[in-house]
Amino acid sequence: MSPDRSRVAHGRFGEDLAAAWYCDRGYEVLARNWRVAAGELDLVARRGDVVVFCEVKARANADYGTPAEAVGWAKQRRIRRLALDFLAAEGLRGVEVRFDVAAVLGGKLEVIEGAF
């Protein structure tokens, strides 16, 4: 498998782990890989009045830093803007919004709730 295909497969595995984590905790997954021209949201989940926008980062090892370190301020700003687009597109108002990071390192998942 080429490095690009391997990276995509690893990312999809991380997204599957994160989606299962939210479902196990009573969240409904509203969207996976929600795309518009401005970018993509990896995972959107809801439980009651809380809507979670989760950025999933998966890495096989920490040679280039931890997965969570890859979600810098520019990525956070982009996700916040996309979250507004998503809420508007889905007509969601009066909800609490939370931004999480799902970090998958070597197949192990860590969800950082309220990461930014």
Secondary structure as UniProt FT lines:
FT   HELIX           3..24
FT   TURN            25..26
FT   STRAND          28..36
FT   TURN            37..38
FT   STRAND          39..47
FT   TURN            48..49
FT   STRAND          50..59
FT   TURN            63..64
FT   HELIX           68..70
FT   HELIX           73..90
FT   STRAND          96..105
FT   TURN            106..107
FT   STRAND          108..112
FT   TURN            113..114
//
